[in-house]
Amino acid sequence: MTNNPFLTIDQQIVGDIYTNNELMENLTILCDDFGSRFGGTPGERQAAEFMRDKLVAYGLSNVHLEPIDYIGWRRGAVTLEITNPIQKTIPCITLPHSPATQLECVLVDMGDGAPEDFENRAAEIAGKIVLTNSKTDPGDGKRWVHRNEKYGRSILAGATGFIFVNHYPGFGPATGGIAPDNGGAAHVPGISISYEDGAFLQRLIKRKGEVSIRLTSEDVIEPMVSWNVIAELPGNVEPDQIIMLGCHYDGHDISQGAADPASGTVALLEAARTLAKYAPDLPFTVRFVLWGVEEIGLFGSTQYVDKHRDELDQIRFYLNMDMAGAIDPKDIVLNEWPDLALIFEEWRTEMA
């Protein structure tokens, strides 16, 4: 077995983390005091300032907030009514960045929403509202199909609206952003309903044929400001070379986002705290960034790249901590970069 040259430091860090309550305390405060930390909420700013102050207290350098100007979204009232062949109101929520609307149209059931179904049935979609579910493996299992791909394929085929059905029973509607790349209003309105209500609509279409709905919503699109929270441990050999750890801190407005992303957020804070305490003399600079408004369009990280473009070639490595404390098993996703696998295998062996 390869000897770990940093064994003593690793033991100090792991021992410290496992024998104090800092991580759990931070998680509790982020969730209970600041709620979802969704873009445009008071809790978002409070969370950013809390994390900034924590990083200062941990002894990091260059701790600051970088503003993010973007076109944001606030949830308003929404109603989904079946108008034909029966009259019935279905509980729903709008998807972030869905525009205010008054829309009456016919449904088309796209089932699991496999890409080939959108291609083969495009003529059925034009002028209708697409009904599809949240399954990320709706086809042959070869790749992951995201909500935004299903939404985008609906728009390309001429859909007038989008209904996203949670494929998990008993959980109510799912959420997720449908913002354009630059923010603002989505191209067509999008809402979400529960598994059970989605199954009801599918049965109704199958039994009765054409089903019409009326969708009314009052969501608000307006300019907003968010913040990236940035801190560093300066390197003492090549300080211009950067190792970077990042995680977004905003959740969706319908929950506290304890798993996604706060588990990763507090893991990053704990990495900053313990590295500052036990490994202050590092050869390269370690930069910690907590991203704002990730869930509805990656705005924080995208604007960071634009503002720091002259530093990008200095970044030696980036580790994204999103949901780092919530996924089981606790593994590393290399994002189609197999050359990194051997490096991680070596590190795993060294660290036992």
KOLLUM-919292 format. One record per residue (C-alpha): residue number from 1; residue in three letters; z, x, y. Coordinates in nm, 3 decimals, decimal comma. Layout:
# KOLLUM-919292
k;r;Z;X;Y
NUM;ALA;Z;X;Y .
...
***
This chain:
# KOLLUM-919292
k;r;Z;X;Y
1;MET;0,000;0,000;0,000 .
2;THR;-0,085;0,119;0,350 .
3;ASN;0,222;0,205;0,556 .
4;ASN;0,275;0,001;0,870 .
5;PRO;0,313;0,244;1,163 .
6;PHE;0,475;-0,032;1,371 .
7;LEU;0,716;-0,159;1,108 .
8;THR;1,028;-0,117;1,321 .
9;ILE;0,875;-0,307;1,614 .
10;ASP;0,744;-0,580;1,381 .
11;GLN;1,091;-0,625;1,234 .
12;GLN;1,249;-0,647;1,577 .
13;ILE;0,994;-0,903;1,696 .
14;VAL;1,005;-1,121;1,384 .
15;GLY;1,384;-1,101;1,369 .
16;ASP;1,417;-1,201;1,734 .
17;ILE;1,180;-1,496;1,696 .
18;TYR;1,351;-1,630;1,385 .
19;THR;1,705;-1,595;1,519 .
20;ASN;1,677;-1,766;1,858 .
21;ASN;1,575;-2,110;1,984 .
22;GLU;1,341;-2,007;2,268 .
23;LEU;1,021;-2,122;2,100 .
24;MET;1,156;-2,466;2,003 .
25;GLU;1,319;-2,509;2,342 .
26;ASN;0,989;-2,440;2,517 .
27;LEU;0,808;-2,684;2,288 .
28;THR;1,063;-2,956;2,356 .
29;ILE;1,045;-2,909;2,732 .
30;LEU;0,666;-2,910;2,741 .
31;CYS;0,649;-3,233;2,540 .
32;ASP;0,955;-3,425;2,655 .
33;ASP;0,964;-3,327;3,024 .
34;PHE;0,592;-3,300;3,102 .
35;GLY;0,432;-3,544;2,856 .
36;SER;0,070;-3,489;2,762 .
37;ARG;-0,002;-3,242;3,046 .
38;PHE;-0,339;-3,419;3,071 .
39;GLY;-0,561;-3,319;3,362 .
40;GLY;-0,463;-3,497;3,684 .
41;THR;-0,112;-3,597;3,574 .
42;PRO;0,206;-3,479;3,749 .
43;GLY;0,319;-3,324;3,420 .
44;GLU;0,017;-3,093;3,417 .
45;ARG;0,123;-2,916;3,739 .
46;GLN;0,488;-2,913;3,632 .
47;ALA;0,394;-2,753;3,298 .
48;ALA;0,181;-2,486;3,468 .
49;GLU;0,466;-2,394;3,702 .
50;PHE;0,717;-2,395;3,416 .
51;MET;0,505;-2,153;3,211 .
52;ARG;0,442;-1,931;3,515 .
53;ASP;0,816;-1,907;3,577 .
54;LYS;0,885;-1,834;3,210 .
55;LEU;0,634;-1,548;3,208 .
56;VAL;0,795;-1,402;3,521 .
57;ALA;1,136;-1,427;3,356 .
58;TYR;1,002;-1,251;3,045 .
59;GLY;0,907;-0,953;3,265 .
60;LEU;0,528;-0,977;3,265 .
61;SER;0,310;-0,854;3,552 .
62;ASN;0,044;-1,016;3,769 .
63;VAL;0,173;-1,363;3,683 .
64;HIS;-0,015;-1,629;3,879 .
65;LEU;-0,194;-1,963;3,874 .
66;GLU;-0,573;-1,970;3,917 .
67;PRO;-0,700;-2,306;4,048 .
68;ILE;-0,972;-2,495;3,862 .
69;ASP;-1,177;-2,737;4,074 .
70;TYR;-1,347;-3,005;3,867 .
71;ILE;-1,445;-3,371;3,858 .
72;GLY;-1,163;-3,540;3,669 .
73;TRP;-1,088;-3,879;3,520 .
74;ARG;-0,808;-4,136;3,529 .
75;ARG;-0,770;-4,409;3,270 .
76;GLY;-0,806;-4,771;3,383 .
77;ALA;-0,797;-5,111;3,216 .
78;VAL;-1,055;-5,177;2,942 .
79;THR;-1,152;-5,484;2,742 .
80;LEU;-1,376;-5,516;2,435 .
81;GLU;-1,484;-5,870;2,346 .
82;ILE;-1,706;-5,994;2,067 .
83;THR;-1,928;-6,261;2,225 .
84;ASN;-2,157;-6,346;1,932 .
85;PRO;-2,145;-6,476;1,656 .
86;ILE;-1,770;-6,527;1,722 .
87;GLN;-1,535;-6,484;2,015 .
88;LYS;-1,265;-6,222;1,960 .
89;THR;-1,096;-5,947;2,165 .
90;ILE;-1,060;-5,605;1,998 .
91;PRO;-0,792;-5,355;2,118 .
92;CYS;-0,953;-5,034;2,243 .
93;ILE;-0,916;-4,732;2,469 .
94;THR;-1,182;-4,555;2,673 .
95;LEU;-1,281;-4,197;2,591 .
96;PRO;-1,205;-3,950;2,873 .
97;HIS;-1,480;-3,940;3,137 .
98;SER;-1,623;-4,274;3,030 .
99;PRO;-1,743;-4,444;3,352 .
100;ALA;-1,631;-4,783;3,478 .
101;THR;-1,866;-5,040;3,331 .
102;GLN;-1,957;-5,402;3,272 .
103;LEU;-2,183;-5,398;2,968 .
104;GLU;-2,298;-5,667;2,726 .
105;CYS;-2,511;-5,555;2,434 .
106;VAL;-2,583;-5,568;2,060 .
107;LEU;-2,410;-5,331;1,815 .
108;VAL;-2,583;-5,097;1,571 .
109;ASP;-2,369;-4,962;1,286 .
110;MET;-2,435;-4,591;1,224 .
111;GLY;-2,158;-4,556;0,964 .
112;ASP;-2,035;-4,198;0,932 .
113;GLY;-2,291;-4,077;1,186 .
114;ALA;-2,471;-3,808;0,984 .
115;PRO;-2,733;-3,620;1,190 .
116;GLU;-3,012;-3,729;0,958 .
117;ASP;-2,914;-4,094;1,009 .
118;PHE;-2,955;-4,056;1,385 .
119;GLU;-3,295;-3,897;1,326 .
120;ASN;-3,417;-4,152;1,074 .
121;ARG;-3,283;-4,461;1,254 .
122;ALA;-3,346;-4,364;1,616 .
123;ALA;-3,567;-4,671;1,674 .
124;GLU;-3,276;-4,900;1,583 .
125;ILE;-3,046;-4,742;1,845 .
126;ALA;-3,248;-4,779;2,165 .
127;GLY;-3,091;-5,033;2,399 .
128;LYS;-2,787;-5,093;2,176 .
129;ILE;-2,425;-4,978;2,147 .
130;VAL;-2,367;-4,730;1,866 .
131;LEU;-2,074;-4,784;1,627 .
132;THR;-1,976;-4,469;1,433 .
133;ASN;-1,661;-4,306;1,304 .
134;SER;-1,467;-3,984;1,351 .
135;LYS;-1,548;-3,818;1,018 .
136;THR;-1,642;-3,454;1,081 .
137;ASP;-1,815;-3,417;0,743 .
138;PRO;-2,047;-3,717;0,732 .
139;GLY;-2,340;-3,550;0,558 .
140;ASP;-2,389;-3,294;0,282 .
141;GLY;-2,075;-3,094;0,362 .
142;LYS;-2,268;-2,795;0,496 .
143;ARG;-2,140;-2,816;0,851 .
144;TRP;-1,892;-2,982;1,084 .
145;VAL;-2,019;-3,270;1,301 .
146;HIS;-1,816;-3,318;1,620 .
147;ARG;-1,764;-3,640;1,816 .
148;ASN;-1,975;-3,501;2,102 .
149;GLU;-2,270;-3,443;1,871 .
150;LYS;-2,261;-3,806;1,760 .
151;TYR;-2,228;-3,916;2,122 .
152;GLY;-2,512;-3,688;2,230 .
153;ARG;-2,743;-3,807;1,952 .
154;SER;-2,667;-4,166;2,052 .
155;ILE;-2,773;-4,093;2,411 .
156;LEU;-3,091;-3,913;2,302 .
157;ALA;-3,187;-4,218;2,097 .
158;GLY;-3,139;-4,446;2,399 .
159;ALA;-2,799;-4,601;2,328 .
160;THR;-2,632;-4,794;2,611 .
161;GLY;-2,277;-4,735;2,484 .
162;PHE;-2,070;-4,563;2,216 .
163;ILE;-1,785;-4,694;1,999 .
164;PHE;-1,587;-4,424;1,819 .
165;VAL;-1,392;-4,552;1,518 .
166;ASN;-1,088;-4,361;1,392 .
167;HIS;-1,158;-4,293;1,023 .
168;TYR;-0,786;-4,263;0,944 .
169;PRO;-0,621;-4,597;0,854 .
170;GLY;-0,304;-4,699;1,034 .
171;PHE;-0,334;-4,462;1,333 .
172;GLY;-0,493;-4,682;1,599 .
173;PRO;-0,782;-4,558;1,818 .
174;ALA;-0,866;-4,188;1,839 .
175;THR;-0,945;-4,008;2,163 .
176;GLY;-1,161;-3,720;2,282 .
177;GLY;-1,361;-3,623;2,589 .
178;ILE;-1,725;-3,708;2,645 .
179;ALA;-1,762;-3,529;2,979 .
180;PRO;-2,088;-3,363;3,083 .
181;ASP;-2,075;-2,984;3,108 .
182;ASN;-2,002;-2,997;3,482 .
183;GLY;-1,758;-3,288;3,465 .
184;GLY;-1,811;-3,623;3,628 .
185;ALA;-1,901;-3,947;3,459 .
186;ALA;-2,031;-3,951;3,103 .
187;HIS;-2,390;-4,064;3,056 .
188;VAL;-2,298;-4,395;2,890 .
189;PRO;-1,956;-4,559;2,840 .
190;GLY;-1,757;-4,465;2,531 .
191;ILE;-1,455;-4,630;2,377 .
192;SER;-1,245;-4,590;2,062 .
193;ILE;-1,105;-4,847;1,821 .
194;SER;-0,890;-4,833;1,509 .
195;TYR;-1,013;-4,789;1,153 .
196;GLU;-0,921;-5,150;1,074 .
197;ASP;-1,106;-5,298;1,373 .
198;GLY;-1,406;-5,078;1,300 .
199;ALA;-1,415;-5,205;0,943 .
200;PHE;-1,397;-5,563;1,075 .
201;LEU;-1,699;-5,505;1,301 .
202;GLN;-1,893;-5,348;1,015 .
203;ARG;-1,820;-5,646;0,791 .
204;LEU;-1,920;-5,885;1,068 .
205;ILE;-2,255;-5,708;1,116 .
206;LYS;-2,316;-5,711;0,741 .
207;ARG;-2,224;-6,078;0,697 .
208;LYS;-2,360;-6,233;1,017 .
209;GLY;-2,643;-6,001;1,122 .
210;GLU;-2,660;-5,945;1,497 .
211;VAL;-2,324;-5,889;1,671 .
212;SER;-2,297;-5,879;2,051 .
213;ILE;-2,005;-5,742;2,253 .
214;ARG;-1,895;-5,733;2,616 .
215;LEU;-1,732;-5,413;2,741 .
216;THR;-1,548;-5,400;3,075 .
217;SER;-1,362;-5,093;3,203 .
218;GLU;-1,211;-4,969;3,530 .
219;ASP;-1,174;-4,593;3,477 .
220;VAL;-1,184;-4,366;3,783 .
221;ILE;-1,386;-4,045;3,827 .
222;GLU;-1,277;-3,821;4,117 .
223;PRO;-1,232;-3,454;4,224 .
224;MET;-0,921;-3,287;4,083 .
225;VAL;-0,755;-2,946;4,060 .
226;SER;-0,602;-2,786;3,751 .
227;TRP;-0,472;-2,433;3,689 .
228;ASN;-0,508;-2,146;3,445 .
229;VAL;-0,178;-1,961;3,401 .
230;ILE;-0,233;-1,583;3,376 .
231;ALA;0,003;-1,291;3,302 .
232;GLU;-0,031;-0,931;3,181 .
233;LEU;0,137;-0,641;3,009 .
234;PRO;-0,041;-0,344;3,175 .
235;GLY;-0,171;-0,071;2,948 .
236;ASN;-0,062;0,291;3,002 .
237;VAL;-0,362;0,477;2,851 .
238;GLU;-0,673;0,270;2,927 .
239;PRO;-0,540;-0,015;3,144 .
240;ASP;-0,891;-0,141;3,223 .
241;GLN;-0,941;-0,226;2,853 .
242;ILE;-0,810;-0,574;2,774 .
243;ILE;-0,669;-0,743;2,465 .
244;MET;-0,653;-1,115;2,535 .
245;LEU;-0,450;-1,404;2,393 .
246;GLY;-0,526;-1,758;2,505 .
247;CYS;-0,438;-2,121;2,440 .
248;HIS;-0,494;-2,441;2,635 .
249;TYR;-0,186;-2,637;2,739 .
250;ASP;-0,334;-2,979;2,818 .
251;GLY;-0,313;-3,255;2,562 .
252;HIS;-0,473;-3,599;2,561 .
253;ASP;-0,306;-3,863;2,773 .
254;ILE;-0,219;-4,095;2,483 .
255;SER;0,032;-3,855;2,324 .
256;GLN;0,253;-3,551;2,389 .
257;GLY;0,015;-3,311;2,216 .
258;ALA;0,295;-3,132;2,031 .
259;ALA;0,066;-2,995;1,759 .
260;ASP;-0,256;-2,975;1,960 .
261;PRO;-0,206;-2,767;2,168 .
262;ALA;0,165;-2,716;2,246 .
263;SER;0,243;-2,543;1,915 .
264;GLY;-0,008;-2,274;2,010 .
265;THR;0,102;-2,272;2,373 .
266;VAL;0,461;-2,185;2,283 .
267;ALA;0,345;-1,932;2,021 .
268;LEU;0,157;-1,753;2,300 .
269;LEU;0,464;-1,763;2,527 .
270;GLU;0,672;-1,618;2,244 .
271;ALA;0,418;-1,341;2,187 .
272;ALA;0,439;-1,256;2,557 .
273;ARG;0,819;-1,258;2,555 .
274;THR;0,864;-1,037;2,249 .
275;LEU;0,585;-0,790;2,326 .
276;ALA;0,730;-0,741;2,675 .
277;LYS;1,073;-0,682;2,522 .
278;TYR;0,988;-0,459;2,224 .
279;ALA;0,645;-0,307;2,293 .
280;PRO;0,616;-0,253;2,670 .
281;ASP;0,424;0,077;2,636 .
282;LEU;0,085;-0,038;2,508 .
283;PRO;-0,236;0,165;2,536 .
284;PHE;-0,448;-0,129;2,655 .
285;THR;-0,365;-0,417;2,887 .
286;VAL;-0,264;-0,737;2,707 .
287;ARG;-0,359;-1,044;2,909 .
288;PHE;-0,217;-1,389;2,832 .
289;VAL;-0,406;-1,695;2,961 .
290;LEU;-0,300;-2,057;2,928 .
291;TRP;-0,608;-2,269;2,989 .
292;GLY;-0,612;-2,591;3,192 .
293;VAL;-0,832;-2,897;3,122 .
294;GLU;-0,969;-2,783;2,787 .
295;GLU;-0,964;-3,115;2,605 .
296;ILE;-1,219;-3,289;2,827 .
297;GLY;-1,473;-3,010;2,870 .
298;LEU;-1,338;-2,652;2,846 .
299;PHE;-1,324;-2,640;3,226 .
300;GLY;-1,043;-2,384;3,254 .
301;SER;-1,200;-2,124;3,025 .
302;THR;-1,552;-2,184;3,159 .
303;GLN;-1,445;-2,129;3,519 .
304;TYR;-1,242;-1,823;3,414 .
305;VAL;-1,559;-1,667;3,270 .
306;ASP;-1,743;-1,734;3,597 .
307;LYS;-1,463;-1,588;3,812 .
308;HIS;-1,400;-1,283;3,589 .
309;ARG;-1,756;-1,205;3,483 .
310;ASP;-1,725;-0,843;3,596 .
311;GLU;-1,437;-0,792;3,347 .
312;LEU;-1,595;-0,943;3,037 .
313;ASP;-1,725;-0,612;2,902 .
314;GLN;-1,369;-0,475;2,916 .
315;ILE;-1,230;-0,734;2,674 .
316;ARG;-1,183;-0,559;2,340 .
317;PHE;-1,051;-0,859;2,147 .
318;TYR;-0,966;-1,226;2,207 .
319;LEU;-0,730;-1,432;1,991 .
320;ASN;-0,735;-1,807;2,051 .
321;MET;-0,398;-1,964;1,969 .
322;ASP;-0,500;-2,332;1,980 .
323;MET;-0,270;-2,525;1,740 .
324;ALA;-0,144;-2,192;1,605 .
325;GLY;0,185;-2,344;1,493 .
326;ALA;0,047;-2,664;1,344 .
327;ILE;-0,218;-2,574;1,088 .
328;ASP;-0,124;-2,512;0,725 .
329;PRO;-0,199;-2,261;0,586 .
330;LYS;-0,141;-2,037;0,888 .
331;ASP;-0,470;-1,851;0,873 .
332;ILE;-0,727;-1,690;1,103 .
333;VAL;-1,070;-1,843;1,167 .
334;LEU;-1,329;-1,572;1,235 .
335;ASN;-1,600;-1,808;1,366 .
336;GLU;-1,888;-1,670;1,159 .
337;TRP;-1,796;-1,306;1,229 .
338;PRO;-1,761;-1,162;0,877 .
339;ASP;-1,740;-0,801;1,002 .
340;LEU;-1,387;-0,879;1,121 .
341;ALA;-1,269;-0,982;0,775 .
342;LEU;-1,201;-0,625;0,658 .
343;ILE;-1,000;-0,548;0,971 .
344;PHE;-0,778;-0,852;0,919 .
345;GLU;-0,737;-0,769;0,551 .
346;GLU;-0,615;-0,422;0,649 .
347;TRP;-0,371;-0,565;0,904 .
348;ARG;-0,241;-0,817;0,652 .
349;THR;-0,179;-0,540;0,399 .
350;GLU;-0,004;-0,321;0,657 .
351;MET;0,216;-0,609;0,774 .
352;ALA;0,297;-0,725;0,420 .
***
